[in-house]
Amino acid sequence: MFNKSSYIEFIVGEISNKKKTDMSIKWQFAEHTELNDIVGFKDNDIEKFGINPAKSIVREAIQNSCDALDIDNEQTQVEVVIKTGSIKKSGLPNFSAIEDHIKACVNFENDEAENEEIQRHIEAFSKDSYSYLEISDYNTTGMGSKPFQSLTQGIFKSTKATSGSQGSKGVGKAAYYASSYLRTMLVSTKNEEGNRYRGAAKLSNHVSPFDVGTQYNYKGFYGDLSVKQNSEIPSLFQRDKKGTSVFVIGFWDIADFRGEVIREVLRNYWFAIAEEQLIVRVEDETINAERIEGYINFYFRDYRDYKSGNKQNPRSFFEVYKNGTTYTKHIANIGNCKLWLHKNEAYNLGAVARFRQTKMLIFKENDLDAGFAGIFLCDNTEGNAFLKNIENDAHDTWNPNLNHSVTEQAKITLGEIKEFIREKYILYSGLGNQSSFNIDALDNLFSFSGGNIVSKQKKDGDRIKPEPSEDTKDRLIGKHSFKAIYSNGKYVYRLKFNSKKAANNQRFKISIGTDSSKDVINIINASNGSIEGNTLELDVKKGENIVNTIELDCPYLVAPSITTLNK
């Protein structure tokens, strides 16, 4: 709990005894005025990235490095070094003054949770040294004045050398602050102009540690934007080769840091590594094209995968890359693209992973049936730039509505990508040109039973009683099946199910996907009943019920499922 008496002692004692230093590099905070935003310590972006710091650091730092490949000097492979260490406070002149600014963020007007969070940071920097995390890249361009200013000083602002780079609004830099108990990072970079070195901190509005009558802004800077000689930079942060090093000073301890970072590197960048576009060194381990398969097999012992979250598994996609059948097609606005497809009964998700030129995983979508997996890649410069323009800040979706200047073109592009996948999946899976077939017959890899029906793959002794759901009631559906019919360039579905009793105005929810990942799908048309979003309202009769046609808001083959809802 926050101690008020300790805070009062801090105000009347420690602040008044501060001494000014003669060293040239020191922390500077602008004075806060009534025209500035009021910013709290519990920053939303920082808290978001702090949920999974290993994932945040890996995705945000490495994608910046991949963007900066020094193509003009014929470099083909980025090298990223991620390692931890410790530095004495005396090795960073005047840097420890940031501690006083953090202490001054404590405020009686804050709620208790805010002050307790600040106190958690204060307790972490009580030693005479700081832990740090270093992320350094090589074979890269380094940063000029504008990108350097953007990284250290920009808000919702990034400056990239190429139109297809993965940065967008500069939000990702919050990942560095989230990983620091000092809320600081130090950046050292070298390009053709020379070396630059600067620190930045993101705290909250606070009282000056030197003058209780002065209010400071939430953002502080250690150093400036000018070119420097290496001799002006502490030895740990000096760079002799072009590239950029970001140091998270005051790095929060992460259990199994090495293992967590390696897993995230494999989840997000296995493709770039396998294609020899990237080498990542984590502490004393090197992950390169020769070793990538061994690392994947060691850290991911099976194929069990999830569409999102920190349990995603790259193993099936690496196997698709190695052994899959490859197709190519010209897609509107993005040019020639590739698709790999492969079959393995252990693939549970039925997903196609999306990549573009930097070969960082963007997202996965359930385009296939379980037992199949795929990779989609746009690997040309123009297409990469187009997809970047419809990509969100987190780099985990393509959405045509994110950039209104290309919305209509993007809808066409994304539609053609899905059609490419659908067309080649039908060819690869052996469905051929059949106009009608039972989805349940596709290798028995999906269970589309409703209610409490158990998968045919379960023996009587293995039956699992389903857990009750808040939106389900006494279930009406017994055995049921969907039949897909391809007609006039689109799929429609015929639903047949049995009910133990009659019920009027009964609502049902339609979903698609696998047992481990269900997605909402809207209904466009149905031959009987009424539609609202992804629900269908029917008068159910005892015995067999049939809905001859259901058209879903999806142009490709999917695996529907149906669930009874409360009235």
Rosetta blueprint (number, residue, H / E / L):
1 M L
2 F L
3 N L
4 K H
5 S H
6 S H
7 Y H
8 I H
9 E H
10 F H
11 I H
12 V H
13 G H
14 E H
15 I H
16 S H
17 N H
18 K L
19 K L
20 K L
21 T L
22 D L
23 M L
24 S L
25 I L
26 K L
27 W E
28 Q E
29 F E
30 A E
31 E E
32 H L
33 T L
34 E L
35 L L
36 N L
37 D L
38 I L
39 V L
40 G L
41 F L
42 K L
43 D L
44 N H
45 D H
46 I H
47 E H
48 K H
49 F H
50 G H
51 I L
52 N L
53 P H
54 A H
55 K H
56 S H
57 I H
58 V H
59 R H
60 E H
61 A H
62 I H
63 Q H
64 N H
65 S H
66 C H
67 D H
68 A L
69 L E
70 D L
71 I H
72 D H
73 N H
74 E L
75 Q L
76 T L
77 Q L
78 V E
79 E E
80 V E
81 V E
82 I E
83 K E
84 T E
85 G E
86 S E
87 I E
88 K E
89 K H
90 S H
91 G H
92 L L
93 P L
94 N L
95 F H
96 S H
97 A H
98 I H
99 E H
100 D H
101 H H
102 I H
103 K H
104 A L
105 C L
106 V L
107 N L
108 F L
109 E L
110 N L
111 D L
112 E H
113 A H
114 E H
115 N H
116 E H
117 E H
118 I H
119 Q H
120 R H
121 H H
122 I H
123 E H
124 A H
125 F L
126 S L
127 K L
128 D L
129 S E
130 Y E
131 S E
132 Y E
133 L E
134 E E
135 I E
136 S E
137 D E
138 Y E
139 N L
140 T E
141 T L
142 G L
143 M L
144 G L
145 S H
146 K H
147 P H
148 F H
149 Q H
150 S H
151 L H
152 T H
153 Q H
154 G L
155 I L
156 F L
157 K L
158 S L
159 T L
160 K L
161 A L
162 T L
163 S L
164 G L
165 S L
166 Q L
167 G L
168 S L
169 K L
170 G L
171 V H
172 G H
173 K H
174 A H
175 A H
176 Y H
177 Y H
178 A H
179 S L
180 S E
181 Y E
182 L E
183 R E
184 T E
185 M E
186 L E
187 V E
188 S E
189 T E
190 K E
191 N E
192 E L
193 E L
194 G E
195 N E
196 R E
197 Y E
198 R E
199 G E
200 A E
201 A E
202 K E
203 L L
204 S L
205 N L
206 H E
207 V E
208 S L
209 P L
210 F L
211 D L
212 V L
213 G L
214 T L
215 Q E
216 Y E
217 N E
218 Y E
219 K E
220 G E
221 F E
222 Y E
223 G E
224 D L
225 L L
226 S L
227 V L
228 K E
229 Q L
230 N H
231 S H
232 E H
233 I L
234 P L
235 S H
236 L H
237 F H
238 Q L
239 R L
240 D L
241 K L
242 K L
243 G E
244 T E
245 S E
246 V E
247 F E
248 V E
249 I E
250 G E
251 F E
252 W L
253 D L
254 I L
255 A L
256 D L
257 F H
258 R H
259 G H
260 E H
261 V H
262 I H
263 R H
264 E H
265 V H
266 L H
267 R H
268 N H
269 Y H
270 W H
271 F H
272 A H
273 I H
274 A H
275 E L
276 E L
277 Q L
278 L E
279 I E
280 V E
281 R E
282 V E
283 E L
284 D L
285 E E
286 T E
287 I E
288 N L
289 A L
290 E L
291 R L
292 I H
293 E H
294 G H
295 Y H
296 I H
297 N H
298 F H
299 Y H
300 F L
301 R L
302 D L
303 Y L
304 R L
305 D L
306 Y L
307 K L
308 S L
309 G L
310 N L
311 K L
312 Q L
313 N L
314 P L
315 R H
316 S H
317 F H
318 F H
319 E H
320 V H
321 Y H
322 K H
323 N H
324 G L
325 T E
326 T E
327 Y E
328 T E
329 K E
330 H E
331 I E
332 A L
333 N L
334 I L
335 G E
336 N E
337 C E
338 K E
339 L E
340 W E
341 L E
342 H E
343 K E
344 N L
345 E L
346 A L
347 Y L
348 N L
349 L L
350 G L
351 A L
352 V E
353 A E
354 R E
355 F E
356 R L
357 Q L
358 T L
359 K L
360 M L
361 L L
362 I L
363 F E
364 K E
365 E E
366 N L
367 D L
368 L L
369 D L
370 A L
371 G L
372 F E
373 A E
374 G E
375 I E
376 F E
377 L E
378 C L
379 D L
380 N L
381 T H
382 E H
383 G H
384 N H
385 A H
386 F H
387 L H
388 K H
389 N L
390 I L
391 E E
392 N L
393 D L
394 A L
395 H L
396 D L
397 T L
398 W E
399 N L
400 P H
401 N H
402 L H
403 N L
404 H H
405 S H
406 V H
407 T H
408 E H
409 Q H
410 A H
411 K H
412 I H
413 T H
414 L H
415 G H
416 E H
417 I H
418 K H
419 E H
420 F H
421 I H
422 R H
423 E H
424 K H
425 Y H
426 I H
427 L H
428 Y H
429 S H
430 G L
431 L L
432 G L
433 N L
434 Q L
435 S L
436 S E
437 F E
438 N E
439 I H
440 D H
441 A H
442 L L
443 D L
444 N L
445 L L
446 F L
447 S L
448 F L
449 S L
450 G L
451 G L
452 N L
453 I L
454 V L
455 S L
456 K L
457 Q L
458 K L
459 K L
460 D H
461 G H
462 D H
463 R L
464 I L
465 K L
466 P L
467 E L
468 P L
469 S L
470 E L
471 D L
472 T L
473 K L
474 D L
475 R L
476 L L
477 I E
478 G E
479 K E
480 H E
481 S E
482 F E
483 K E
484 A E
485 I E
486 Y E
487 S E
488 N L
489 G L
490 K E
491 Y E
492 V E
493 Y E
494 R E
495 L E
496 K E
497 F E
498 N E
499 S E
500 K L
501 K L
502 A L
503 A E
504 N E
505 N E
506 Q E
507 R E
508 F E
509 K E
510 I E
511 S E
512 I E
513 G E
514 T E
515 D L
516 S L
517 S E
518 K E
519 D E
520 V E
521 I L
522 N L
523 I E
524 I E
525 N E
526 A E
527 S L
528 N L
529 G L
530 S E
531 I E
532 E E
533 G L
534 N L
535 T E
536 L E
537 E E
538 L E
539 D E
540 V E
541 K L
542 K L
543 G E
544 E E
545 N E
546 I E
547 V E
548 N E
549 T E
550 I E
551 E E
552 L E
553 D L
554 C L
555 P L
556 Y L
557 L L
558 V L
559 A L
560 P E
561 S E
562 I E
563 T E
564 T E
565 L L
566 N L
567 K L
